[in-house]
Amino acid sequence: MMTKKTCISNNIRTLRFMANEMTQQQLADLVGVTRQTILAVENGKYSPSLELAFAITRVFGKTLEEVFSYDEE
Amino acid sequence: MLNRTKIAILSAVSNLIWFILTFIWNRQRIAPIGGEELARAWGVYLLVLVVGFLVLDALSAILIMTIEKRAGGQGFEEKTDERDRYIEGHATKTFRWVFFLSFLVALVLLVTGLGFQTFFYALAFTVLLSNLGMWITYIIGYERGL
């Protein structure tokens, strides 16, 4: 099935890699969601809520703009 | 494939099979009946159809989660999060809209004088289509994204 991409792109995968190769499950546990949701956010299949987006940025010690970007097209 | 997608596929397929089986059963059952008994027979059929859907949906979830648990997964302890609620919201919306539109068509068929048998047939399809619409939204939501 073709994936419907959201307008929000992110570099969570890179940040996970830089954070001691953190797994999706570890990140999911830290922010309180399922691994499938982290996978969907990473692949651009789901735009996270502001709460989840801030929780993710807090894990990596980054700002929202450093993790997420809005692609206007 | 996610467990929730598997549940949605199994529920949709079992709902469709249940509809076909009960539809054939009902057609044979109502053929010799007339008058007020016919309306009651349709009522029984719709009740059997809806209760069957609910039971099959529950059984689909139990079956998939039991298989998943045996394979070393979390089974019924699998948590839900904001994405699940988001997809559920869309699925419920689809159910509501399909049910509303199909019910409207059923009512139009009734008032145009096509007979109340046609109305009941349309009502049965309303139940099926709204249910299938809901499960398809779940599948699209989890596999493709909404």
Backbone of each chain as ProteinMPNN parsed JSONL, in Angstrom:
{"seq_chain_A": "MMTKKTCISNNIRTLRFMANEMTQQQLADLVGVTRQTILAVENGKYSPSLELAFAITRVFGKTLEEVFSYDEE", "coords_chain_A": {"N_chain_A": [[0.836, -1.197, 0.0], [0.548, 2.215, -0.875], [2.342, 4.874, 0.743], [1.04, 7.623, 2.514], [2.444, 10.637, 2.721], [3.15, 13.0, 5.305], [3.151, 16.609, 5.9], [5.101, 17.169, 7.602], [8.452, 16.808, 8.231], [11.243, 15.008, 9.646], [14.197, 14.438, 11.703], [14.542, 12.236, 13.341], [15.493, 9.628, 13.194], [18.244, 9.956, 12.664], [18.975, 11.346, 14.957], [18.445, 9.432, 16.883], [20.348, 7.566, 16.24], [22.631, 8.987, 16.816], [22.33, 9.197, 19.514], [23.588, 7.104, 21.112], [22.767, 4.958, 19.49], [20.002, 4.571, 19.961], [17.101, 2.575, 20.314], [13.952, 2.25, 18.517], [11.985, 1.332, 20.198], [12.998, 2.009, 22.707], [12.923, 4.803, 22.59], [10.183, 5.097, 22.236], [9.226, 4.126, 24.705], [10.278, 6.073, 26.381], [8.855, 8.356, 25.68], [6.269, 7.567, 25.952], [4.621, 6.243, 24.029], [3.622, 3.838, 21.448], [5.913, 1.578, 19.739], [5.239, 1.405, 17.095], [4.097, 3.855, 16.569], [6.271, 5.61, 16.759], [7.72, 4.64, 14.618], [5.933, 5.266, 12.536], [5.961, 8.062, 12.715], [8.645, 8.63, 12.144], [8.777, 7.712, 9.513], [7.189, 9.529, 8.286], [4.474, 9.063, 8.15], [2.699, 9.799, 9.999], [1.726, 12.709, 11.677], [2.927, 13.932, 14.637], [1.314, 14.856, 17.781], [1.502, 18.088, 19.378], [2.301, 17.751, 22.0], [3.558, 15.207, 21.965], [5.55, 15.727, 20.112], [7.093, 17.672, 21.469], [7.882, 16.104, 23.632], [9.535, 14.249, 22.37], [11.573, 15.915, 21.379], [12.635, 16.764, 23.785], [13.787, 14.454, 24.797], [16.046, 14.205, 23.201], [17.296, 16.543, 23.767], [16.969, 18.809, 22.194], [15.682, 21.577, 20.166], [12.342, 22.224, 18.947], [12.432, 22.956, 16.236], [14.85, 21.921, 15.488], [14.429, 19.268, 15.33], [12.02, 18.754, 13.979], [10.573, 19.724, 10.806], [8.621, 21.844, 8.694], [7.302, 21.146, 5.621], [6.376, 23.047, 3.039], [4.326, 22.379, 0.548]], "CA_chain_A": [[0.0, 0.0, 0.0], [1.35, 3.439, -0.94], [2.326, 5.648, 1.97], [0.661, 9.023, 2.389], [3.397, 11.408, 3.523], [2.638, 14.22, 5.916], [3.961, 17.8, 5.575], [6.114, 17.302, 8.646], [9.589, 15.889, 8.128], [12.007, 15.011, 10.899], [15.455, 13.678, 11.663], [14.551, 11.407, 14.547], [16.356, 8.459, 12.97], [19.636, 10.4, 12.833], [19.17, 11.68, 16.367], [18.486, 8.164, 17.639], [21.644, 6.967, 15.94], [23.649, 9.755, 17.543], [22.117, 8.997, 20.95], [23.989, 5.713, 21.446], [21.944, 4.038, 18.684], [18.764, 4.295, 20.703], [16.119, 1.852, 19.486], [12.616, 2.875, 18.441], [11.258, 0.916, 21.401], [13.49, 2.813, 23.838], [12.36, 6.148, 22.439], [8.736, 4.976, 22.48], [9.027, 4.006, 26.151], [10.606, 7.35, 27.021], [7.823, 9.371, 25.408], [4.963, 7.005, 26.297], [3.785, 5.782, 22.913], [4.045, 2.52, 20.971], [7.002, 1.598, 18.757], [4.624, 1.63, 15.774], [3.873, 5.298, 16.397], [7.587, 6.195, 16.463], [8.008, 4.208, 13.241], [5.077, 6.052, 11.641], [6.437, 9.455, 12.736], [9.934, 8.631, 11.421], [8.52, 7.521, 8.076], [6.326, 10.606, 7.788], [3.106, 8.581, 7.942], [1.854, 10.378, 11.045], [2.203, 13.946, 12.297], [2.675, 13.807, 16.07], [0.703, 15.994, 18.467], [2.529, 18.991, 19.931], [2.797, 17.124, 23.237], [4.499, 14.144, 21.611], [6.704, 16.364, 19.45], [7.937, 18.265, 22.522], [8.461, 15.003, 24.417], [10.626, 13.678, 21.57], [12.699, 16.874, 21.353], [13.21, 16.796, 25.136], [14.635, 13.253, 24.942], [17.316, 14.451, 22.512], [17.834, 17.825, 24.205], [16.961, 19.721, 21.033], [14.471, 22.391, 20.042], [11.367, 21.656, 18.006], [12.899, 23.206, 14.869], [16.013, 21.078, 15.197], [13.971, 17.887, 15.11], [10.943, 18.728, 12.973], [10.452, 20.863, 9.889], [7.368, 21.844, 7.941], [7.546, 21.281, 4.179], [5.209, 23.67, 2.396], [4.085, 22.069, -0.864]], "C_chain_A": [[0.875, 1.254, 0.0], [1.229, 4.244, 0.346], [1.938, 7.088, 1.689], [1.571, 9.828, 3.313], [2.741, 12.664, 4.094], [3.548, 15.396, 5.519], [5.104, 17.978, 6.571], [7.235, 16.291, 8.406], [10.414, 15.994, 9.412], [13.323, 14.254, 10.732], [15.63, 12.839, 12.933], [15.505, 10.219, 14.386], [17.83, 8.812, 13.203], [19.929, 10.672, 14.302], [19.233, 10.426, 17.243], [19.857, 7.515, 17.474], [22.749, 7.664, 16.742], [23.521, 9.588, 19.064], [22.365, 7.531, 21.301], [23.15, 4.658, 20.727], [20.7, 3.573, 19.449], [17.767, 3.576, 19.788], [14.79, 2.616, 19.472], [11.819, 2.549, 19.696], [11.677, 1.746, 22.614], [12.908, 4.224, 23.78], [10.86, 6.132, 22.745], [8.44, 4.906, 23.98], [9.275, 5.34, 26.857], [9.515, 8.403, 26.825], [6.398, 8.852, 25.622], [4.036, 6.683, 25.142], [4.252, 4.387, 22.481], [5.174, 2.671, 19.948], [6.458, 1.898, 17.36], [4.402, 3.12, 15.505], [5.187, 6.001, 16.077], [7.97, 5.883, 15.015], [7.219, 5.054, 12.24], [5.535, 7.506, 11.574], [7.737, 9.552, 11.925], [9.731, 8.543, 9.91], [7.608, 8.583, 7.476], [4.901, 10.169, 7.522], [2.143, 9.186, 8.955], [2.5, 11.637, 11.61], [1.906, 13.89, 13.784], [1.962, 15.032, 16.635], [1.833, 16.876, 18.997], [3.159, 18.385, 21.186], [3.859, 16.073, 22.935], [5.754, 14.727, 20.969], [7.655, 16.973, 20.488], [8.613, 17.179, 23.364], [9.652, 14.401, 23.677], [11.839, 14.618, 21.575], [13.409, 16.914, 22.709], [14.15, 15.605, 25.361], [16.019, 13.517, 24.336], [17.974, 15.771, 22.933], [17.932, 18.834, 23.086], [15.7, 20.588, 21.062], [13.559, 21.737, 18.996], [11.855, 21.783, 16.557], [14.095, 22.342, 14.483], [15.61, 19.637, 14.882], [12.947, 17.812, 13.97], [11.023, 19.931, 12.046], [9.171, 20.71, 9.078], [7.659, 22.091, 6.467], [6.289, 21.81, 3.506], [5.141, 23.326, 0.915], [2.682, 21.536, -1.042]], "O_chain_A": [[1.827, 1.351, 0.774], [0.165, 4.298, 0.963], [2.439, 7.703, 0.747], [1.481, 9.718, 4.536], [1.901, 13.297, 3.455], [4.583, 15.199, 4.882], [5.966, 18.839, 6.394], [7.004, 15.082, 8.38], [10.288, 16.96, 10.165], [13.528, 13.533, 9.755], [16.716, 12.754, 13.505], [16.226, 9.854, 15.315], [18.563, 8.067, 13.853], [20.976, 10.291, 14.826], [19.981, 10.374, 18.218], [20.442, 6.993, 18.423], [23.662, 7.027, 17.266], [24.479, 9.81, 19.804], [21.458, 6.818, 21.731], [22.858, 3.599, 21.283], [20.402, 2.384, 19.562], [17.617, 3.939, 18.621], [14.545, 3.497, 20.296], [11.068, 3.385, 20.199], [10.847, 2.136, 23.435], [12.46, 4.766, 24.79], [10.337, 7.022, 23.416], [7.51, 5.551, 24.463], [8.574, 5.692, 27.806], [9.282, 9.237, 27.7], [5.434, 9.606, 25.49], [2.818, 6.829, 25.25], [5.169, 3.823, 23.079], [5.367, 3.74, 19.369], [7.115, 2.551, 16.55], [4.504, 3.583, 14.369], [5.223, 6.888, 15.225], [8.474, 6.74, 14.29], [7.759, 5.5, 11.228], [5.504, 8.118, 10.507], [7.897, 10.463, 11.112], [10.419, 9.208, 9.135], [7.292, 8.535, 6.287], [4.185, 10.818, 6.759], [0.925, 9.1, 8.795], [3.675, 11.632, 11.977], [0.739, 13.808, 14.167], [2.001, 16.111, 16.044], [2.986, 16.448, 19.054], [4.365, 18.485, 21.411], [4.919, 16.046, 23.56], [6.87, 14.284, 21.24], [8.872, 16.808, 20.396], [9.77, 17.318, 23.759], [10.667, 14.079, 24.294], [12.976, 14.182, 21.751], [14.627, 17.076, 22.776], [15.176, 15.731, 26.03], [17.036, 13.101, 24.891], [19.085, 16.076, 22.499], [18.873, 19.627, 23.036], [14.788, 20.37, 21.858], [13.961, 20.828, 18.271], [11.716, 20.858, 15.758], [14.324, 22.066, 13.305], [16.358, 18.892, 14.249], [13.006, 16.925, 13.119], [11.475, 21.008, 12.434], [8.706, 19.601, 8.814], [8.205, 23.134, 6.107], [5.275, 21.118, 3.414], [5.844, 23.938, 0.111], [2.282, 21.215, -2.161]]}, "seq_chain_B": "MLNRTKIAILSAVSNLIWFILTFIWNRQRIAPIGGEELARAWGVYLLVLVVGFLVLDALSAILIMTIEKRAGGQGFEEKTDERDRYIEGHATKTFRWVFFLSFLVALVLLVTGLGFQTFFYALAFTVLLSNLGMWITYIIGYERGL", "coords_chain_B": {"N_chain_B": [[3.218, -6.549, 9.21], [0.905, -4.793, 11.21], [-0.647, -5.734, 14.357], [-3.12, -4.595, 14.786], [-3.929, -4.028, 12.216], [-4.18, -6.59, 11.231], [-6.297, -7.495, 12.806], [-8.299, -5.807, 11.881], [-8.484, -6.595, 9.175], [-9.227, -9.295, 9.435], [-11.649, -8.978, 10.81], [-13.144, -7.524, 8.908], [-13.258, -9.343, 6.744], [-14.512, -11.565, 7.98], [-16.913, -10.383, 8.7], [-17.998, -9.85, 6.194], [-18.312, -12.442, 5.15], [-20.132, -13.449, 7.044], [-22.292, -11.772, 6.518], [-22.991, -12.553, 3.883], [-23.693, -15.263, 4.297], [-25.841, -15.051, 6.177], [-27.541, -13.506, 4.7], [-28.291, -15.133, 2.537], [-29.54, -17.14, 4.033], [-31.642, -15.673, 5.153], [-33.109, -14.899, 2.907], [-34.173, -17.305, 1.996], [-35.698, -17.905, 4.188], [-37.626, -15.865, 4.425], [-39.135, -16.059, 2.155], [-41.672, -17.597, 2.053], [-43.206, -16.084, 3.789], [-45.525, -13.494, 4.823], [-47.109, -10.227, 5.232], [-47.458, -8.957, 8.57], [-45.775, -10.68, 9.868], [-43.62, -10.822, 8.216], [-42.238, -8.407, 8.555], [-41.391, -8.786, 11.159], [-39.735, -10.963, 10.801], [-37.696, -9.81, 9.303], [-36.743, -8.069, 11.191], [-35.672, -9.853, 13.055], [-33.659, -10.942, 11.478], [-31.975, -8.677, 11.027], [-31.151, -8.185, 13.615], [-29.751, -10.542, 14.2], [-27.743, -10.247, 12.336], [-26.355, -7.871, 13.172], [-25.608, -8.506, 15.847], [-24.047, -10.72, 15.282], [-21.948, -9.506, 13.852], [-20.767, -8.006, 15.907], [-19.938, -10.039, 17.665], [-18.158, -11.435, 15.992], [-16.227, -9.446, 15.552], [-15.168, -9.186, 18.116], [-14.19, -11.788, 18.478], [-12.261, -11.873, 16.464], [-10.361, -10.042, 17.403], [-9.62, -11.326, 19.791], [-8.547, -13.718, 18.79], [-6.326, -12.859, 17.149], [-4.767, -11.476, 19.053], [-4.236, -13.529, 20.867], [-2.707, -15.282, 19.301], [-0.579, -13.582, 18.828], [0.412, -13.218, 21.398], [1.283, -15.801, 21.98], [3.348, -15.896, 20.236], [5.189, -14.474, 21.504], [4.661, -11.816, 21.936], [3.012, -8.826, 23.315], [0.32, -9.241, 23.532], [-2.9, -8.799, 24.886], [-2.067, -6.795, 26.514], [-0.974, -4.844, 25.042], [-0.432, -1.488, 24.515], [-2.445, 1.485, 23.845], [-2.162, 4.511, 21.983], [-1.859, 8.058, 21.115], [-1.919, 7.981, 18.31], [-3.402, 5.696, 17.728], [-5.85, 6.508, 18.754], [-6.36, 8.621, 17.058], [-6.624, 7.377, 14.55], [-8.775, 5.752, 15.166], [-10.712, 7.678, 15.558], [-11.053, 8.642, 12.939], [-11.986, 6.298, 11.737], [-14.401, 5.9, 13.066], [-15.727, 8.145, 12.214], [-15.958, 7.606, 9.485], [-17.629, 5.359, 9.634], [-19.93, 6.551, 10.682], [-20.67, 8.399, 8.63], [-21.002, 6.752, 6.345], [-23.019, 5.096, 7.269], [-25.053, 6.966, 7.712], [-25.494, 8.034, 5.085], [-26.171, 5.7, 3.642], [-28.421, 4.921, 5.036], [-30.062, 7.004, 4.465], [-30.444, 6.604, 1.739], [-31.845, 4.212, 1.915], [-34.192, 5.131, 3.131], [-35.137, 6.838, 1.135], [-35.688, 4.979, -0.837], [-37.802, 3.734, 0.402], [-39.768, 5.752, 0.626], [-40.237, 6.273, -2.037], [-41.854, 4.335, -2.816], [-41.032, 1.707, -3.287], [-41.484, -0.416, -1.744], [-41.491, -2.092, 1.471], [-39.801, -4.233, 1.757], [-37.632, -3.756, 0.108], [-36.608, -1.597, 1.456], [-35.74, -2.849, 3.816], [-33.795, -4.535, 2.776], [-31.985, -2.625, 1.874], [-31.332, -1.545, 4.321], [-29.977, -3.639, 5.538], [-27.723, -3.72, 3.904], [-26.765, -1.232, 4.563], [-25.849, -1.588, 7.188], [-23.798, -3.435, 6.682], [-22.072, -2.032, 4.85], [-21.32, 0.271, 6.324], [-19.925, -0.89, 8.416], [-17.851, -2.216, 7.027], [-16.644, -0.003, 5.863], [-15.619, 1.249, 8.117], [-13.684, -0.643, 9.008], [-11.979, -0.701, 6.792], [-11.001, 1.887, 6.864], [-9.491, 1.717, 9.201], [-7.521, -0.099, 8.317], [-6.276, 1.354, 6.216], [-5.453, 3.549, 7.7], [-3.52, 2.471, 9.489], [-1.711, 1.207, 7.76], [-1.107, 2.885, 5.575], [-1.364, 5.505, 6.425], [-3.11, 8.43, 7.579]], "CA_chain_B": [[1.867, -6.009, 9.351], [0.559, -4.559, 12.61], [-1.734, -6.555, 14.893], [-4.395, -3.889, 14.6], [-4.293, -4.209, 10.807], [-4.636, -7.987, 11.101], [-7.642, -7.568, 13.414], [-9.222, -5.108, 10.973], [-8.681, -7.433, 7.982], [-9.992, -10.48, 9.844], [-13.016, -8.536, 11.121], [-13.817, -7.161, 7.656], [-13.526, -10.571, 5.974], [-15.518, -12.379, 8.681], [-18.189, -9.641, 8.599], [-18.504, -10.048, 4.826], [-18.77, -13.84, 5.058], [-21.338, -13.528, 7.884], [-23.365, -11.083, 5.794], [-23.402, -13.401, 2.751], [-24.374, -16.455, 4.84], [-27.132, -14.696, 6.776], [-28.372, -12.955, 3.621], [-28.863, -16.306, 1.843], [-30.45, -17.772, 5.008], [-32.827, -14.821, 5.301], [-33.893, -14.939, 1.656], [-34.927, -18.57, 1.993], [-36.609, -17.887, 5.333], [-38.741, -14.918, 4.273], [-39.877, -16.33, 0.911], [-43.107, -17.941, 2.2], [-43.866, -15.266, 4.824], [-46.129, -12.242, 4.363], [-47.758, -9.394, 6.238], [-46.738, -8.467, 9.753], [-44.736, -11.676, 10.184], [-42.458, -10.521, 7.371], [-41.502, -7.323, 9.229], [-40.745, -9.377, 12.326], [-38.647, -11.819, 10.288], [-36.603, -8.889, 8.946], [-36.198, -7.581, 12.461], [-34.837, -10.934, 13.602], [-32.469, -11.032, 10.617], [-31.08, -7.536, 11.296], [-30.591, -8.397, 14.95], [-28.754, -11.621, 14.055], [-26.634, -9.673, 11.56], [-25.589, -6.92, 13.994], [-24.987, -9.237, 16.968], [-22.993, -11.534, 14.654], [-20.813, -8.608, 13.571], [-20.118, -7.668, 17.19], [-19.266, -11.254, 18.16], [-17.011, -11.706, 15.106], [-15.196, -8.426, 15.815], [-14.524, -9.556, 19.388], [-13.432, -13.026, 18.256], [-11.087, -11.536, 15.633], [-9.371, -9.426, 18.297], [-9.133, -12.366, 20.718], [-7.716, -14.662, 18.017], [-5.05, -12.237, 16.755], [-3.986, -11.174, 20.251], [-3.775, -14.803, 21.434], [-1.611, -15.735, 18.429], [0.538, -12.66, 19.052], [0.931, -13.51, 22.741], [2.008, -17.068, 21.878], [4.573, -15.636, 19.465], [6.105, -13.713, 22.366], [4.277, -10.394, 21.988], [2.35, -8.338, 24.532], [-1.086, -9.657, 23.551], [-3.902, -7.797, 25.263], [-1.459, -5.697, 27.271], [-0.487, -3.867, 24.069], [-1.092, -0.211, 24.847], [-2.898, 2.353, 22.76], [-1.657, 5.871, 22.161], [-2.575, 9.105, 20.387], [-2.116, 7.593, 16.908], [-4.535, 4.759, 17.721], [-7.078, 7.297, 18.97], [-6.523, 9.424, 15.84], [-7.158, 6.471, 13.514], [-10.107, 5.342, 15.635], [-11.596, 8.814, 15.293], [-11.348, 8.628, 11.504], [-12.789, 5.1, 11.448], [-15.748, 6.161, 13.585], [-16.309, 9.149, 11.319], [-16.331, 6.89, 8.257], [-18.801, 4.548, 9.974], [-21.083, 7.45, 10.844], [-21.053, 8.958, 7.345], [-21.503, 5.687, 5.459], [-24.31, 4.67, 7.824], [-26.011, 8.052, 7.476], [-25.82, 8.113, 3.66], [-26.864, 4.475, 3.235], [-29.744, 4.942, 5.665], [-30.806, 7.996, 3.683], [-30.822, 5.909, 0.493], [-32.891, 3.254, 2.308], [-35.426, 5.896, 3.358], [-35.6, 7.322, -0.174], [-36.283, 3.814, -1.489], [-39.073, 3.468, 1.073], [-40.788, 6.777, 0.295], [-40.551, 6.26, -3.476], [-42.848, 3.279, -3.038], [-40.451, 0.434, -3.733], [-41.876, -1.465, -0.807], [-40.656, -2.124, 2.673], [-38.778, -5.283, 1.602], [-36.467, -3.06, -0.458], [-36.077, -0.794, 2.562], [-34.997, -3.729, 4.727], [-32.577, -4.964, 2.07], [-31.074, -1.473, 1.916], [-30.904, -1.414, 5.718], [-28.968, -4.683, 5.755], [-26.494, -3.246, 3.228], [-26.282, -0.091, 5.351], [-25.075, -2.146, 8.31], [-22.572, -4.032, 6.13], [-21.18, -1.02, 4.263], [-20.744, 1.137, 7.368], [-18.938, -1.691, 9.137], [-16.688, -2.407, 6.147], [-15.999, 1.311, 5.745], [-14.859, 1.469, 9.348], [-12.489, -1.516, 9.025], [-11.068, -0.271, 5.719], [-10.326, 3.092, 7.37], [-8.46, 1.231, 10.137], [-6.419, -0.695, 7.537], [-5.587, 2.458, 5.545], [-4.806, 4.353, 8.745], [-2.323, 1.833, 10.033], [-0.735, 0.805, 6.738], [-0.734, 3.965, 4.666], [-1.393, 6.793, 7.127], [-4.289, 9.246, 7.219]], "C_chain_B": [[1.506, -5.888, 10.843], [-0.608, -5.448, 13.056], [-3.096, -5.907, 14.647], [-4.872, -3.988, 13.146], [-4.843, -5.618, 10.601], [-6.043, -8.142, 11.658], [-8.675, -6.948, 12.465], [-9.523, -5.964, 9.739], [-9.558, -8.642, 8.324], [-11.453, -10.113, 10.144], [-13.784, -8.23, 9.837], [-14.195, -8.407, 6.853], [-14.618, -11.406, 6.647], [-16.896, -11.713, 8.638], [-18.839, -9.881, 7.236], [-19.065, -11.46, 4.66], [-20.076, -14.02, 5.841], [-22.536, -12.896, 7.177], [-23.901, -11.972, 4.673], [-24.208, -14.601, 3.252], [-25.76, -16.124, 5.383], [-28.108, -14.14, 5.721], [-29.076, -14.1, 2.883], [-29.911, -16.984, 2.748], [-31.761, -16.983, 5.111], [-33.727, -14.869, 4.065], [-34.766, -16.182, 1.603], [-36.021, -18.543, 3.061], [-37.835, -17.012, 5.082], [-39.611, -15.196, 3.04], [-41.357, -16.682, 1.124], [-43.88, -17.047, 3.164], [-44.466, -13.991, 4.209], [-46.693, -11.451, 5.525], [-46.857, -8.978, 7.382], [-45.587, -9.397, 10.147], [-43.44, -11.379, 9.421], [-41.591, -9.434, 8.019], [-40.746, -7.865, 10.43], [-39.553, -10.246, 11.909], [-37.435, -10.966, 9.904], [-35.927, -8.339, 10.199], [-35.253, -8.59, 13.086], [-33.529, -11.023, 12.808], [-31.479, -9.909, 10.931], [-30.405, -7.658, 12.657], [-29.48, -9.45, 14.911], [-27.511, -11.078, 13.35], [-25.743, -8.79, 12.451], [-24.872, -7.627, 15.154], [-23.836, -10.105, 16.438], [-21.754, -10.712, 14.363], [-20.029, -8.317, 14.852], [-19.327, -8.864, 17.733], [-18.017, -11.538, 17.318], [-15.876, -10.707, 15.32], [-14.423, -8.768, 17.088], [-13.653, -10.792, 19.2], [-12.169, -12.774, 17.436], [-9.981, -10.959, 16.505], [-8.764, -10.463, 19.237], [-8.167, -13.308, 19.997], [-6.339, -14.073, 17.693], [-4.164, -11.982, 17.974], [-3.449, -12.444, 20.912], [-2.597, -15.34, 20.624], [-0.369, -14.896, 18.693], [1.218, -12.935, 20.395], [1.775, -14.789, 22.711], [3.317, -16.892, 21.122], [5.556, -14.764, 20.258], [5.789, -12.235, 22.468], [3.566, -10.041, 23.284], [0.894, -8.779, 24.646], [-2.009, -8.528, 23.932], [-3.32, -6.634, 26.077], [-0.882, -4.619, 26.353], [-1.216, -2.539, 24.293], [-1.541, 0.565, 23.606], [-2.359, 3.746, 23.031], [-2.412, 6.85, 21.27], [-2.833, 8.739, 18.921], [-3.293, 6.625, 16.781], [-5.854, 5.524, 17.844], [-7.399, 8.147, 17.73], [-7.169, 8.573, 14.733], [-8.572, 6.025, 13.884], [-11.14, 6.439, 15.364], [-12.014, 8.861, 13.827], [-12.266, 7.458, 11.138], [-14.238, 5.302, 11.899], [-16.488, 7.157, 12.689], [-16.782, 8.493, 10.016], [-17.6, 6.081, 8.496], [-20.057, 5.417, 9.995], [-21.598, 7.956, 9.508], [-21.653, 7.912, 6.4], [-22.877, 5.234, 5.946], [-25.379, 5.709, 7.505], [-26.457, 8.083, 6.007], [-26.598, 6.885, 3.185], [-28.275, 4.435, 3.805], [-30.658, 5.916, 4.921], [-31.312, 7.366, 2.381], [-31.96, 4.931, 0.789], [-34.236, 3.964, 2.498], [-36.024, 6.4, 2.049], [-36.286, 6.172, -0.924], [-37.661, 3.517, -0.903], [-40.148, 4.465, 0.64], [-41.119, 6.817, -1.198], [-41.46, 5.085, -3.839], [-42.297, 1.962, -3.545], [-40.747, -0.723, -2.764], [-40.939, -1.59, 0.37], [-39.628, -3.242, 2.667], [-37.484, -4.653, 1.079], [-35.787, -2.229, 0.624], [-35.229, -1.663, 3.494], [-33.716, -4.257, 4.076], [-31.525, -3.839, 2.149], [-30.513, -1.269, 3.324], [-29.811, -2.435, 6.05], [-27.642, -4.262, 5.115], [-25.898, -2.04, 3.954], [-25.385, -0.563, 6.488], [-23.744, -2.695, 7.799], [-21.588, -2.962, 5.672], [-20.534, -0.128, 5.322], [-19.672, 0.4, 8.162], [-17.671, -1.877, 8.302], [-15.905, -1.102, 5.99], [-15.113, 1.603, 6.941], [-13.573, 0.639, 9.346], [-11.489, -1.117, 7.951], [-10.312, 0.986, 6.152], [-9.22, 2.714, 8.348], [-7.252, 0.714, 9.35], [-5.602, 0.398, 6.858], [-4.816, 3.281, 6.578], [-3.515, 3.756, 9.249], [-1.277, 1.516, 8.977], [-0.24, 1.955, 5.879], [-0.578, 5.299, 5.392], [-2.558, 7.613, 6.65], [-3.927, 10.718, 7.131]], "O_chain_B": [[1.782, -6.794, 11.629], [-1.441, -5.858, 12.247], [-4.082, -6.579, 14.344], [-6.074, -4.026, 12.882], [-5.832, -5.819, 9.896], [-6.882, -8.826, 11.072], [-9.767, -7.483, 12.271], [-10.672, -6.053, 9.307], [-10.501, -8.967, 7.603], [-12.374, -10.844, 9.777], [-14.94, -8.629, 9.693], [-15.312, -8.512, 6.346], [-15.532, -11.894, 5.984], [-17.919, -12.393, 8.55], [-20.048, -10.086, 7.131], [-20.147, -11.651, 4.104], [-21.01, -14.662, 5.361], [-23.649, -13.419, 7.23], [-25.113, -12.13, 4.526], [-25.265, -14.921, 2.708], [-26.733, -16.821, 5.092], [-29.324, -14.286, 5.838], [-30.282, -14.052, 2.637], [-31.0, -17.348, 2.305], [-32.846, -17.563, 5.152], [-34.953, -14.878, 4.176], [-35.934, -16.127, 1.219], [-37.114, -19.077, 2.871], [-38.947, -17.366, 5.474], [-40.696, -14.631, 2.903], [-42.217, -16.122, 0.445], [-45.085, -17.229, 3.342], [-43.97, -13.483, 3.204], [-46.751, -11.934, 6.656], [-45.674, -8.689, 7.203], [-44.57, -8.96, 10.685], [-42.336, -11.641, 9.897], [-40.364, -9.533, 8.028], [-39.612, -7.466, 10.697], [-38.513, -10.263, 12.568], [-36.292, -11.352, 10.149], [-34.709, -8.171, 10.251], [-34.18, -8.241, 13.579], [-32.446, -11.159, 13.376], [-30.283, -10.158, 11.084], [-29.245, -7.285, 12.828], [-28.416, -9.274, 15.505], [-26.381, -11.402, 13.714], [-24.523, -8.954, 12.472], [-23.693, -7.383, 15.412], [-22.785, -10.208, 17.07], [-20.634, -11.164, 14.598], [-18.8, -8.375, 14.875], [-18.196, -8.717, 18.197], [-16.953, -11.843, 17.857], [-14.702, -11.076, 15.275], [-13.198, -8.659, 17.138], [-12.526, -10.85, 19.691], [-11.13, -13.386, 17.683], [-8.814, -11.33, 16.372], [-7.553, -10.482, 19.457], [-7.107, -13.65, 20.522], [-5.313, -14.71, 17.932], [-2.96, -12.237, 17.938], [-2.344, -12.444, 21.455], [-1.607, -15.799, 21.193], [0.744, -15.415, 18.774], [2.443, -12.888, 20.506], [2.837, -14.86, 23.329], [4.274, -17.636, 21.334], [6.608, -14.372, 19.753], [6.574, -11.474, 23.032], [3.517, -10.835, 24.223], [0.3, -8.703, 25.722], [-1.925, -7.431, 23.38], [-3.987, -5.624, 26.301], [-0.364, -3.606, 26.824], [-2.445, -2.475, 24.264], [-1.078, 0.328, 22.49], [-2.126, 4.114, 24.183], [-3.471, 6.523, 20.733], [-3.849, 9.139, 18.353], [-4.084, 6.722, 15.844], [-6.829, 5.239, 17.149], [-8.566, 8.36, 17.4], [-8.122, 8.994, 14.077], [-9.45, 5.932, 13.026], [-12.281, 6.165, 14.992], [-13.182, 9.089, 13.513], [-13.194, 7.603, 10.342], [-15.176, 4.922, 11.199], [-17.688, 7.034, 12.442], [-17.865, 8.792, 9.514], [-18.527, 6.103, 7.686], [-21.09, 5.075, 9.419], [-22.804, 7.953, 9.261], [-22.669, 8.151, 5.747], [-23.787, 5.015, 5.147], [-26.481, 5.365, 7.078], [-27.652, 8.151, 5.719], [-27.56, 7.004, 2.426], [-29.209, 3.976, 3.148], [-31.857, 5.682, 4.771], [-32.458, 7.571, 1.98], [-32.918, 4.829, 0.022], [-35.28, 3.462, 2.082], [-37.241, 6.395, 1.863], [-37.322, 6.362, -1.56], [-38.573, 3.101, -1.617], [-41.278, 4.088, 0.331], [-42.165, 7.337, -1.584], [-41.789, 4.87, -5.006], [-43.02, 1.183, -4.166], [-40.304, -1.854, -2.965], [-39.759, -1.246, 0.292], [-38.689, -3.228, 3.462], [-36.39, -4.972, 1.543], [-34.56, -2.163, 0.7], [-34.141, -1.266, 3.909], [-32.688, -4.407, 4.736], [-30.354, -4.074, 2.447], [-29.36, -0.871, 3.491], [-28.849, -2.126, 6.753], [-26.576, -4.427, 5.709], [-24.682, -1.848, 3.962], [-24.308, -0.015, 6.721], [-22.694, -2.457, 8.397], [-20.418, -2.979, 6.053], [-19.348, 0.191, 5.233], [-18.649, 0.976, 8.534], [-16.558, -1.717, 8.803], [-14.674, -1.095, 5.986], [-14.009, 2.129, 6.805], [-12.498, 1.157, 9.646], [-10.281, -1.187, 8.174], [-9.129, 1.138, 5.849], [-8.142, 3.309, 8.335], [-6.108, 1.041, 9.667], [-4.372, 0.378, 6.915], [-3.667, 3.658, 6.351], [-2.522, 4.464, 9.417], [-0.081, 1.552, 9.263], [0.931, 1.987, 5.5], [0.25, 6.125, 5.01], [-2.963, 7.53, 5.491], [-4.787, 11.55, 6.841]]}, "name": "protein", "num_of_chains": 2, "seq": "MMTKKTCISNNIRTLRFMANEMTQQQLADLVGVTRQTILAVENGKYSPSLELAFAITRVFGKTLEEVFSYDEEMLNRTKIAILSAVSNLIWFILTFIWNRQRIAPIGGEELARAWGVYLLVLVVGFLVLDALSAILIMTIEKRAGGQGFEEKTDERDRYIEGHATKTFRWVFFLSFLVALVLLVTGLGFQTFFYALAFTVLLSNLGMWITYIIGYERGL"}
